[in-house]
Structures are given as C-alpha cells and as structure tokens.
Amino acid sequence: MGTTWSVRFVAPESVDAGAVCEAVQHSLDRVVAEMSPWERYSDIARFNAAPAASWVEIPDAFMRVAKAAAAVAKETGGAYDPASGALVDLWGFGPAERRAAPPSGRDIDAALGRCGRALDTDEEAGRLFQPGGVKLDLCSIAKGFGVDEAGDALDALGIASWLVEVGGELKGRGVKPNGEPWWAALDADAAVEDAGFVIALYDLAVATSGSGVNFFDHGGRRYSHLLDPRTGYSAESGLSAVTVIHDSAMMADAYATAIFVMGPLDGFAFAEKQGLAVRLAGAGAGDERLTGALAAMLD
C-alpha cells in the first residue's frame, strides 16, 4: 500500500507480540496480494488484464470490497468510481509512469469511455465480468478494508482492546487499562487555526481524504490524485480535507474520497442525508462544517 502500519493492544503477558505482528502483517499482505494494482500478479491486476467478455474468479474479500465500492458509486451518482483505473493510470497516479504534465482532453475523454461501468458479479461462483478494457482501482477503499482486516485478526487472537492504524486510517476497540478509550486527534488543516478535536474510537474507525499528499504541479497549477470520475480532472471542490467516522474503516475510506470529490455543498448534503459523521474542512481559515451525526458525537 506504500505506507506503514502500527497496532497498540492490551493483552495478557502470555500473548506473544511476535504472533500478533505476524497475524496483522499476514492480513495486510493478503489485501495487497488481492487488490494492489502495483503488484503484477495481484487479483486486481489479473482482472484488469483479462480479455474482453470473460469471467474472472476473485477471492471472497475482493468481492466484498468491489461490491461495497460499487454501492458507493451508485449512491454518489458517480462521484466515486471503482472502475476508474484507466483514468488514474492516464494521470500517472497508478502503476503507470508518473506524468510531468496533464494529459490532453482527447486522452481524458478516451479514458472516461472506459470508466463508470457497472460491475457485473456472479457471487455464487465468486467471479467478476470483464467486458473489455475496464480497469478497477480500489485504492481509495482497500486501505480502509485493510484496517478492518487487521482488527479482525486481533479479534481472532482474543485481543479485546486495540487500536489499528494504516497510513493514517484508524480503528479502535475496547478501552485502555486506565479505562479510557482510544482517542483519535482529528486536527484541522494547517490553514484552519484551533479547529481540531478528538473523538473516542469505541468500535469506530476514522478516515481522511485530502488533496495535499499525492499531486504534481504544472504551469502554476496543482493536479491532485483525487480525480473526479465524472469530469476526468482533479477534483476542484474547494475542500482541503474530509474526515469520516464510521463503524467500518472500509466505508469511512470510500465515503471520505467520494465526499471530497462532491465538494462542500453536495458532499455535505449527501453526508447529512446518509446520516454520516463527517467533518469537511475548507481552504480558508475557520472554514469547517460538521454534520449533525458528528456534532452529536462531540456533545
């Protein structure tokens, strides 16, 4: 996933820390082996390279993530799209070579023609249909899924109190020995002074999407990896970051990306309608909005 992971947990001394580390690493390695487009022999790479009009067998976990991603795509009217791999590659934010300049409008239109495709699934047989030329990209949901999987690995070891972090995405369960929860500090963008807060992760996950991490500059303009699959260009929503709190890290990850792309008005309205606990931070000082669900958590 191109990032690091860490785990804090409370357990009897009889629990072997090495075994815990191995279990967590194994769970994350499995996600990478199935859903990383950078891995030549991953399941997602195999699907993306499959010939037209073919059914491709995929693991159960891959199917769950793909279905969840497709559901978010439908809910958001295409602001989120798991079938946008061709567009991601075109911009150089995927396995393809990094670009120094934005692609042409003609190339973007051609890539868009391969995006926005509904996923035809055969769950009983555990397979996805490749119509031809469709490239899946699950990077904006797989990391959150990895957090959930690491937590499940800890549960399986009988560890009832833990905090998992993968690349800044967090999920907590149980309490620390002093009875306090696992606290997550949700700091605002640097441009927003004194606007951070903390939240107790009682069986909750938190994920943040922002445009300031993966980008390139050209002609005095910044192009972010957070692409709007409806236009083919970087999302220009006026937001600096979107944070989502959810019981599923997978869903928090996907919703954070989708709401960032939708922008402060449509994104906020969507989050309120869905009852999501979301914080939207704008680029201006003090420009911050909290949904009712999140405000209720902080009361």
Protein Blocks (a to p, Z undefined) as FASTA:
>chain_A
ZZacdddddddfklcfklmmmmmmmmmmmmmmmmmmklmkbmklmmmmpcehiacdddfk
lmmmmmmmmmmmmmnnopacfklmmmmmmnopambdcdfbdcdfklmmmmmmmgoiacdd
dfknopaddfbhpacdfklmmmmmmmmmmmmmmmmnopabdcddeehiacdehjdfkopa
cdddddddfklghkaccdddehiacddddfklbccdeehiacdfbdcfknopacdehpab
dcdddfbfklmmmmmmmmmmnommlmmmmmmmnopacddddfbehiacddfklmmmmZZ
